[in-house]
Amino acid sequence: MDVYRLYENENEYADMDWEKCAEHLAGYIRCVTVSYIDPEKTDYREFDKLHELIRQNYPHIMKKAEYQEIGHNILIKIPGTDSSLKPAMFIAHQDVVPVTPNTEKEWTYPPYSGEIADGFIFGRGSLDIKGMLAGFLESAEYLLAHGHLFRRTVYLAFGEDEEVKNTGSKTMGQYLKSQGIELEYVWDESGRIRDGACYGAPGIVIGEIGMYEKGYADLSFTAHAAGGHSSMPFYGTSLGKLADAISAVTGNPLPAVLPQSCRDALRALKPYITEEPLLTYVQDIDTYREEIIAYYRQNKDLFNLVQTTAAPTMITEGAAAGNVMPGDMRAVINFRLIPEDTVEKLLAHCREVVDPKIEVDTVQAINASKPGNHKSYGFEQLVSSLNHFFPEIRFIPSANATSTDSHNYECICGCCMRFTPFVQEPELIDSGIHGSDERLFLRAYKQGIRTMIRMIETTC
Ligand SMILES: [Zn+2]
Protein backbone atom coordinates (compact mmCIF):
# COMPACT_ATOMS: atom_id res chain seq x y z
CA MET A 1 0.00 0.00 0.00
CA ASP A 2 1.46 3.37 -1.00
CA VAL A 3 0.56 5.23 2.17
CA TYR A 4 2.62 8.32 1.52
CA ARG A 5 0.26 9.54 -1.17
CA LEU A 6 -2.21 9.95 1.71
CA TYR A 7 -0.13 12.69 3.38
CA GLU A 8 -1.30 16.27 3.13
CA ASN A 9 -0.21 19.57 4.72
CA GLU A 10 3.25 18.39 5.65
CA ASN A 11 4.41 22.00 5.61
CA GLU A 12 2.46 22.92 8.75
CA TYR A 13 4.19 23.71 12.05
CA ALA A 14 7.28 24.42 9.97
CA ASP A 15 9.09 26.02 12.88
CA MET A 16 9.01 22.78 14.88
CA ASP A 17 12.53 21.53 15.53
CA TRP A 18 11.99 18.14 13.89
CA GLU A 19 15.58 17.07 14.31
CA LYS A 20 15.28 17.53 18.03
CA CYS A 21 12.03 15.54 18.08
CA ALA A 22 13.87 12.63 16.44
CA GLU A 23 16.83 12.91 18.79
CA HIS A 24 14.56 12.94 21.82
CA LEU A 25 12.83 9.77 20.66
CA ALA A 26 16.19 8.13 19.95
CA GLY A 27 17.19 8.91 23.53
CA TYR A 28 14.01 7.31 24.91
CA ILE A 29 14.64 4.18 22.83
CA ARG A 30 18.10 3.91 24.40
CA CYS A 31 16.42 3.50 27.80
CA VAL A 32 15.80 -0.25 27.99
CA THR A 33 12.42 -0.02 29.72
CA VAL A 34 11.46 -3.67 29.33
CA SER A 35 8.65 -4.72 31.66
CA TYR A 36 8.18 -8.23 33.02
CA ILE A 37 5.26 -9.99 34.69
CA ASP A 38 7.60 -10.46 37.63
CA PRO A 39 8.51 -6.87 38.61
CA GLU A 40 11.69 -8.19 40.25
CA LYS A 41 13.04 -8.70 36.75
CA THR A 42 12.24 -5.15 35.60
CA ASP A 43 15.22 -2.78 35.70
CA TYR A 44 13.66 0.41 37.07
CA ARG A 45 16.90 2.35 36.67
CA GLU A 46 16.09 2.41 32.94
CA PHE A 47 12.75 4.04 33.76
CA ASP A 48 14.55 6.58 35.95
CA LYS A 49 16.84 7.37 33.02
CA LEU A 50 13.82 7.91 30.78
CA HIS A 51 12.18 10.20 33.36
CA GLU A 52 15.30 12.26 33.63
CA LEU A 53 15.46 12.75 29.86
CA ILE A 54 11.80 13.81 29.80
CA ARG A 55 12.36 16.33 32.59
CA GLN A 56 15.34 17.77 30.71
CA ASN A 57 13.81 17.91 27.25
CA TYR A 58 10.66 19.92 27.94
CA PRO A 59 11.39 23.12 29.86
CA HIS A 60 7.98 24.69 29.17
CA ILE A 61 6.11 21.63 30.39
CA MET A 62 8.27 21.47 33.50
CA LYS A 63 7.62 25.15 34.17
CA LYS A 64 3.92 25.47 33.39
CA ALA A 65 2.50 22.01 34.04
CA GLU A 66 2.23 19.83 37.11
CA TYR A 67 4.61 16.91 36.65
CA GLN A 68 4.12 13.87 38.85
CA GLU A 69 5.67 10.46 39.12
CA ILE A 70 3.33 7.92 40.66
CA GLY A 71 5.42 4.82 41.18
CA HIS A 72 7.17 4.68 37.81
CA ASN A 73 4.21 6.17 35.99
CA ILE A 74 4.23 9.74 34.73
CA LEU A 75 1.20 12.00 35.04
CA ILE A 76 1.39 15.54 33.68
CA LYS A 77 -1.38 18.08 34.08
CA ILE A 78 -1.54 21.28 32.04
CA PRO A 79 -4.27 23.26 33.78
CA GLY A 80 -6.93 24.85 31.57
CA THR A 81 -8.64 28.14 32.28
CA ASP A 82 -12.23 26.96 31.69
CA SER A 83 -13.28 24.61 34.46
CA SER A 84 -16.59 23.90 32.72
CA LEU A 85 -14.70 21.88 30.10
CA LYS A 86 -13.89 18.28 30.93
CA PRO A 87 -10.15 17.54 30.61
CA ALA A 88 -8.69 15.66 27.67
CA MET A 89 -6.10 12.97 28.10
CA PHE A 90 -3.30 11.69 25.89
CA ILE A 91 -1.69 8.41 26.84
CA ALA A 92 1.11 6.06 25.86
CA HIS A 93 3.16 3.51 27.74
CA GLN A 94 6.82 3.72 28.68
CA ASP A 95 7.53 0.03 28.69
CA VAL A 96 8.50 -2.21 25.80
CA VAL A 97 8.61 -5.96 25.19
CA PRO A 98 11.99 -7.70 25.23
CA VAL A 99 13.84 -8.61 22.08
CA THR A 100 13.44 -12.33 21.46
CA PRO A 101 16.79 -14.04 22.14
CA ASN A 102 18.78 -14.92 19.02
CA THR A 103 16.84 -12.50 16.80
CA GLU A 104 19.34 -9.65 17.26
CA LYS A 105 20.89 -10.45 13.90
CA GLU A 106 17.55 -9.71 12.22
CA TRP A 107 17.98 -6.05 13.19
CA THR A 108 19.69 -3.57 10.87
CA TYR A 109 20.97 -1.73 13.98
CA PRO A 110 21.15 -2.95 17.58
CA PRO A 111 17.60 -2.93 19.02
CA TYR A 112 18.22 -0.25 21.66
CA SER A 113 20.54 1.97 19.62
CA GLY A 114 17.93 4.51 18.56
CA GLU A 115 19.82 4.80 15.29
CA ILE A 116 18.52 7.48 12.93
CA ALA A 117 19.30 6.33 9.39
CA ASP A 118 17.73 5.84 5.96
CA GLY A 119 14.78 8.03 6.91
CA PHE A 120 13.87 5.90 9.94
CA ILE A 121 14.34 5.84 13.69
CA PHE A 122 15.28 2.27 14.56
CA GLY A 123 14.71 0.49 17.82
CA ARG A 124 12.47 -1.40 20.18
CA GLY A 125 9.65 0.94 21.18
CA SER A 126 9.85 3.23 18.14
CA LEU A 127 6.46 1.91 16.96
CA ASP A 128 5.15 0.53 20.26
CA ILE A 129 4.92 3.15 21.54
CA LYS A 130 7.58 5.59 22.54
CA GLY A 131 6.90 7.49 19.32
CA MET A 132 3.50 8.45 20.66
CA LEU A 133 4.85 9.20 24.13
CA ALA A 134 7.42 11.54 22.60
CA GLY A 135 4.87 12.97 20.17
CA PHE A 136 2.42 14.05 22.87
CA LEU A 137 5.26 15.64 24.85
CA GLU A 138 6.63 17.47 21.79
CA SER A 139 3.12 18.70 20.96
CA ALA A 140 2.42 20.02 24.44
CA GLU A 141 5.87 21.63 24.61
CA TYR A 142 5.39 23.24 21.21
CA LEU A 143 2.03 24.74 22.14
CA LEU A 144 3.24 25.99 25.52
CA ALA A 145 6.32 27.52 23.90
CA HIS A 146 4.05 29.30 21.43
CA GLY A 147 1.92 30.76 24.18
CA HIS A 148 -1.16 28.68 23.40
CA LEU A 149 -3.79 29.44 25.99
CA PHE A 150 -5.13 26.14 27.32
CA ARG A 151 -8.85 26.45 27.99
CA ARG A 152 -9.33 22.73 28.55
CA THR A 153 -7.10 20.94 31.05
CA VAL A 154 -4.79 18.44 29.40
CA TYR A 155 -3.40 15.30 31.00
CA LEU A 156 -0.52 13.29 29.63
CA ALA A 157 -0.30 9.86 31.25
CA PHE A 158 2.42 7.32 30.59
CA GLY A 159 2.01 3.94 32.25
CA GLU A 160 4.88 1.68 33.24
CA ASP A 161 3.60 -1.81 32.43
CA GLU A 162 1.11 -1.88 29.58
CA GLU A 163 2.81 -4.87 28.00
CA VAL A 164 2.32 -7.08 31.03
CA LYS A 165 -0.29 -6.05 33.58
CA ASN A 166 -1.66 -2.53 33.05
CA THR A 167 -1.34 -1.81 36.76
CA GLY A 168 0.22 1.61 36.11
CA SER A 169 -2.73 2.91 34.13
CA LYS A 170 -5.07 1.36 36.68
CA THR A 171 -3.35 3.28 39.47
CA MET A 172 -3.59 6.55 37.53
CA GLY A 173 -7.20 5.95 36.48
CA GLN A 174 -8.20 5.28 40.08
CA TYR A 175 -6.19 8.26 41.30
CA LEU A 176 -8.02 10.63 38.94
CA LYS A 177 -11.34 9.00 39.76
CA SER A 178 -10.75 9.60 43.46
CA GLN A 179 -10.36 13.29 42.63
CA GLY A 180 -13.77 13.26 40.94
CA ILE A 181 -12.27 13.89 37.50
CA GLU A 182 -14.20 13.01 34.38
CA LEU A 183 -12.54 13.16 30.99
CA GLU A 184 -13.98 14.37 27.68
CA TYR A 185 -11.85 11.93 25.71
CA VAL A 186 -8.72 9.77 25.86
CA TRP A 187 -6.40 9.27 22.88
CA ASP A 188 -4.27 6.13 23.01
CA GLU A 189 -2.31 3.84 20.68
CA SER A 190 -3.56 1.06 18.34
CA GLY A 191 -6.12 0.83 15.56
CA ARG A 192 -4.92 0.28 12.02
CA ILE A 193 -5.23 1.35 8.43
CA ARG A 194 -6.19 -1.03 5.67
CA ASP A 195 -7.46 -1.19 2.14
CA GLY A 196 -11.25 -1.05 1.87
CA ALA A 197 -11.43 -4.26 -0.18
CA CYS A 198 -12.75 -6.30 2.75
CA TYR A 199 -15.68 -3.87 2.91
CA GLY A 200 -16.36 -4.08 -0.82
CA ALA A 201 -14.69 -0.70 -1.25
CA PRO A 202 -11.37 -1.54 -2.93
CA GLY A 203 -8.96 1.35 -3.42
CA ILE A 204 -10.10 3.44 -0.50
CA VAL A 205 -8.06 3.47 2.69
CA ILE A 206 -9.81 2.86 5.97
CA GLY A 207 -8.56 3.98 9.37
CA GLU A 208 -9.99 1.91 12.21
CA ILE A 209 -10.18 3.66 15.56
CA GLY A 210 -10.55 1.17 18.42
CA MET A 211 -13.42 2.20 20.66
CA TYR A 212 -13.11 -0.77 23.03
CA GLU A 213 -10.89 -3.72 23.79
CA LYS A 214 -12.13 -7.25 23.34
CA GLY A 215 -12.14 -9.44 26.42
CA TYR A 216 -9.58 -12.15 27.06
CA ALA A 217 -9.96 -15.64 28.50
CA ASP A 218 -7.67 -18.64 28.77
CA LEU A 219 -9.84 -21.62 29.68
CA SER A 220 -8.38 -25.04 30.43
CA PHE A 221 -10.08 -28.28 29.45
CA THR A 222 -9.04 -31.44 31.28
CA ALA A 223 -9.92 -35.02 30.37
CA HIS A 224 -9.21 -37.40 33.24
CA ALA A 225 -8.11 -41.01 32.68
CA ALA A 226 -6.07 -43.70 34.36
CA GLY A 227 -4.11 -44.63 31.24
CA GLY A 228 -3.26 -48.26 30.43
CA HIS A 229 -2.51 -50.50 27.48
CA SER A 230 -3.58 -48.98 24.19
CA SER A 231 -4.97 -52.30 22.90
CA MET A 232 -7.98 -51.87 25.21
CA PRO A 233 -9.36 -48.34 24.59
CA PHE A 234 -12.88 -49.41 25.50
CA TYR A 235 -13.88 -45.93 26.71
CA GLY A 236 -11.58 -44.15 24.26
CA THR A 237 -8.58 -42.24 25.59
CA SER A 238 -8.25 -38.96 27.43
CA LEU A 239 -6.53 -37.53 24.38
CA GLY A 240 -9.43 -38.57 22.16
CA LYS A 241 -11.94 -37.07 24.60
CA LEU A 242 -9.94 -33.86 24.77
CA ALA A 243 -9.84 -33.65 20.98
CA ASP A 244 -13.63 -34.06 20.94
CA ALA A 245 -13.94 -31.27 23.51
CA ILE A 246 -11.76 -28.93 21.46
CA SER A 247 -13.76 -29.51 18.31
CA ALA A 248 -17.01 -29.12 20.23
CA VAL A 249 -15.87 -25.69 21.40
CA THR A 250 -14.48 -24.46 18.08
CA GLY A 251 -17.43 -25.96 16.19
CA ASN A 252 -20.05 -24.35 18.43
CA PRO A 253 -19.09 -20.70 18.82
CA LEU A 254 -21.22 -18.31 20.79
CA PRO A 255 -23.70 -16.61 18.44
CA ALA A 256 -22.29 -13.80 16.32
CA VAL A 257 -23.88 -10.35 16.56
CA LEU A 258 -23.71 -7.12 14.59
CA PRO A 259 -22.64 -4.53 17.13
CA GLN A 260 -23.60 -0.88 16.82
CA SER A 261 -20.02 0.10 15.94
CA CYS A 262 -20.13 -2.23 12.91
CA ARG A 263 -23.44 -0.75 11.79
CA ASP A 264 -22.05 2.76 12.07
CA ALA A 265 -18.87 1.77 10.25
CA LEU A 266 -20.93 0.37 7.39
CA ARG A 267 -23.04 3.51 7.29
CA ALA A 268 -19.92 5.66 7.12
CA LEU A 269 -18.50 3.53 4.31
CA LYS A 270 -21.73 3.22 2.35
CA PRO A 271 -20.84 5.92 -0.25
CA TYR A 272 -17.63 4.07 -1.09
CA ILE A 273 -18.89 0.51 -1.24
CA THR A 274 -18.99 -0.56 -4.87
CA GLU A 275 -18.92 -4.34 -4.70
CA GLU A 276 -21.52 -6.99 -4.03
CA PRO A 277 -22.75 -8.43 -1.81
CA LEU A 278 -22.16 -5.57 0.65
CA LEU A 279 -23.37 -3.04 -1.92
CA THR A 280 -26.86 -4.51 -1.59
CA TYR A 281 -26.63 -5.20 2.14
CA VAL A 282 -25.70 -1.65 3.18
CA GLN A 283 -28.84 -0.27 1.54
CA ASP A 284 -30.80 -1.79 4.43
CA ILE A 285 -28.61 -2.99 7.26
CA ASP A 286 -31.49 -4.20 9.43
CA THR A 287 -33.08 -6.35 6.75
CA TYR A 288 -29.74 -7.88 5.79
CA ARG A 289 -28.39 -8.20 9.32
CA GLU A 290 -27.95 -11.98 9.18
CA GLU A 291 -26.35 -11.83 5.73
CA ILE A 292 -23.94 -9.15 6.91
CA ILE A 293 -22.97 -11.23 9.94
CA ALA A 294 -22.38 -14.22 7.66
CA TYR A 295 -20.28 -12.03 5.35
CA TYR A 296 -18.13 -10.80 8.25
CA ARG A 297 -17.71 -14.29 9.63
CA GLN A 298 -16.14 -15.64 6.47
CA ASN A 299 -13.82 -12.64 6.01
CA LYS A 300 -10.36 -12.88 7.60
CA ASP A 301 -10.19 -9.13 8.30
CA LEU A 302 -13.67 -8.78 9.76
CA PHE A 303 -14.70 -12.04 11.44
CA ASN A 304 -13.42 -11.10 14.89
CA LEU A 305 -15.57 -7.95 15.02
CA VAL A 306 -18.84 -9.89 15.24
CA GLN A 307 -17.94 -12.85 17.40
CA THR A 308 -15.97 -14.19 20.31
CA THR A 309 -13.04 -16.08 18.82
CA ALA A 310 -11.67 -19.39 20.10
CA ALA A 311 -8.06 -20.38 19.47
CA PRO A 312 -6.82 -23.69 20.91
CA THR A 313 -3.26 -22.88 21.88
CA MET A 314 -1.80 -25.41 24.33
CA ILE A 315 -1.98 -29.11 25.02
CA THR A 316 -0.08 -31.30 27.47
CA GLU A 317 2.11 -34.02 26.08
CA GLY A 318 0.46 -37.42 25.64
CA ALA A 319 1.70 -40.83 26.72
CA ALA A 320 5.39 -41.74 26.70
CA ALA A 321 4.95 -44.32 23.91
CA GLY A 322 2.62 -45.02 21.02
CA ASN A 323 1.17 -48.13 22.65
CA VAL A 324 0.31 -46.52 25.98
CA MET A 325 -2.92 -44.70 26.75
CA PRO A 326 -2.28 -41.28 28.30
CA GLY A 327 -3.44 -40.26 31.76
CA ASP A 328 -4.96 -36.82 32.37
CA MET A 329 -4.77 -34.57 29.32
CA ARG A 330 -5.23 -30.82 29.41
CA ALA A 331 -5.61 -28.17 26.72
CA VAL A 332 -5.95 -24.39 26.83
CA ILE A 333 -8.20 -22.46 24.49
CA ASN A 334 -7.72 -18.72 24.21
CA PHE A 335 -10.86 -16.64 23.66
CA ARG A 336 -11.26 -12.97 22.70
CA LEU A 337 -14.67 -11.82 23.79
CA ILE A 338 -17.00 -9.31 22.23
CA PRO A 339 -18.79 -7.07 24.76
CA GLU A 340 -22.02 -9.08 24.35
CA ASP A 341 -20.31 -12.18 25.80
CA THR A 342 -19.10 -12.23 29.38
CA VAL A 343 -16.55 -14.64 30.83
CA GLU A 344 -19.34 -16.20 32.87
CA LYS A 345 -21.48 -16.76 29.80
CA LEU A 346 -18.52 -18.25 27.94
CA LEU A 347 -17.76 -20.67 30.77
CA ALA A 348 -21.37 -21.84 30.94
CA HIS A 349 -21.45 -22.25 27.17
CA CYS A 350 -18.25 -24.31 27.08
CA ARG A 351 -19.44 -26.58 29.87
CA GLU A 352 -22.64 -27.11 27.96
CA VAL A 353 -21.07 -28.09 24.62
CA VAL A 354 -18.36 -30.43 25.91
CA ASP A 355 -18.81 -33.85 27.51
CA PRO A 356 -19.79 -33.36 31.18
CA LYS A 357 -16.77 -35.42 32.24
CA ILE A 358 -14.44 -32.74 30.85
CA GLU A 359 -13.37 -30.29 33.52
CA VAL A 360 -13.47 -26.67 32.39
CA ASP A 361 -11.56 -24.06 34.41
CA THR A 362 -10.53 -20.44 34.08
CA VAL A 363 -6.79 -19.85 33.90
CA GLN A 364 -7.13 -16.10 33.48
CA ALA A 365 -9.92 -13.94 32.12
CA ILE A 366 -11.17 -10.40 31.74
CA ASN A 367 -14.38 -9.16 30.15
CA ALA A 368 -14.41 -6.90 27.10
CA SER A 369 -14.12 -3.23 27.91
CA LYS A 370 -16.99 -0.79 27.55
CA PRO A 371 -17.48 0.52 24.00
CA GLY A 372 -16.79 4.25 23.89
CA ASN A 373 -19.20 6.68 22.29
CA HIS A 374 -18.14 7.43 18.75
CA LYS A 375 -20.98 9.89 18.25
CA SER A 376 -19.09 12.26 20.45
CA TYR A 377 -17.07 15.45 20.41
CA GLY A 378 -13.82 13.56 20.97
CA PHE A 379 -14.32 11.13 18.08
CA GLU A 380 -15.50 13.85 15.73
CA GLN A 381 -12.50 16.04 16.57
CA LEU A 382 -9.98 13.24 16.32
CA VAL A 383 -11.28 12.30 12.88
CA SER A 384 -11.19 15.93 11.82
CA SER A 385 -7.59 16.39 13.06
CA LEU A 386 -6.49 13.20 11.33
CA ASN A 387 -8.32 14.10 8.13
CA HIS A 388 -6.56 17.44 7.98
CA PHE A 389 -3.31 15.57 7.44
CA PHE A 390 -4.73 12.40 5.84
CA PRO A 391 -7.78 13.63 3.90
CA GLU A 392 -8.19 10.43 1.92
CA ILE A 393 -8.44 8.06 4.88
CA ARG A 394 -12.01 7.16 5.94
CA PHE A 395 -11.99 6.76 9.68
CA ILE A 396 -14.46 4.37 11.28
CA PRO A 397 -15.15 3.14 14.81
CA SER A 398 -13.80 -0.34 15.43
CA ALA A 399 -12.61 -2.72 18.13
CA ASN A 400 -9.19 -3.67 19.49
CA ALA A 401 -8.63 -7.41 19.48
CA THR A 402 -5.81 -6.88 21.96
CA SER A 403 -5.56 -5.06 25.25
CA THR A 404 -4.04 -1.67 25.95
CA ASP A 405 -4.03 0.82 28.85
CA SER A 406 -7.18 2.70 27.83
CA HIS A 407 -9.67 0.38 29.49
CA ASN A 408 -8.38 1.60 32.84
CA TYR A 409 -9.66 5.09 32.05
CA GLU A 410 -13.13 4.00 30.96
CA CYS A 411 -14.22 4.51 34.58
CA ILE A 412 -13.72 8.26 34.07
CA CYS A 413 -14.25 8.60 30.34
CA GLY A 414 -16.99 7.60 27.90
CA CYS A 415 -14.81 8.11 24.82
CA CYS A 416 -11.50 6.26 24.86
CA MET A 417 -10.04 6.18 21.36
CA ARG A 418 -7.23 3.96 20.18
CA PHE A 419 -5.38 5.01 17.08
CA THR A 420 -1.66 5.43 16.39
CA PRO A 421 -1.31 8.34 13.97
CA PHE A 422 2.00 7.19 12.47
CA VAL A 423 0.82 6.12 9.04
CA GLN A 424 3.37 3.88 7.36
CA GLU A 425 3.26 0.61 5.42
CA PRO A 426 1.07 -1.81 7.39
CA GLU A 427 3.57 -4.61 6.65
CA LEU A 428 6.33 -2.66 8.42
CA ILE A 429 4.08 -2.10 11.39
CA ASP A 430 3.04 -5.76 11.63
CA SER A 431 6.60 -7.08 11.42
CA GLY A 432 8.09 -4.44 13.71
CA ILE A 433 5.70 -4.35 16.65
CA HIS A 434 6.91 -6.97 19.16
CA GLY A 435 9.03 -8.31 16.28
CA SER A 436 12.37 -7.59 14.66
CA ASP A 437 13.85 -4.45 13.11
CA GLU A 438 11.14 -2.24 14.61
CA ARG A 439 11.44 1.20 13.03
CA LEU A 440 9.42 4.35 12.65
CA PHE A 441 9.49 6.27 9.40
CA LEU A 442 10.59 9.82 10.20
CA ARG A 443 8.05 11.31 7.85
CA ALA A 444 5.31 9.34 9.62
CA TYR A 445 6.61 10.48 12.98
CA LYS A 446 6.42 14.14 11.97
CA GLN A 447 3.02 13.82 10.34
CA GLY A 448 1.71 12.03 13.44
CA ILE A 449 2.98 14.81 15.68
CA ARG A 450 1.22 17.37 13.47
CA THR A 451 -2.09 15.60 14.07
CA MET A 452 -1.39 15.59 17.82
CA ILE A 453 -0.60 19.30 17.90
CA ARG A 454 -3.72 20.04 15.90
CA MET A 455 -5.92 17.89 18.11
CA ILE A 456 -4.66 19.57 21.27
CA GLU A 457 -4.69 23.01 19.72
CA THR A 458 -8.26 22.81 18.41
CA THR A 459 -9.89 21.02 21.35
CA CYS A 460 -7.94 22.33 24.32
ZN1 LIG B 1 1.72 -0.66 22.91
Residues whose N, C-alpha, C, O or C-beta is under 5 A from the ligand:
A	BS01	ZN	D128 I129
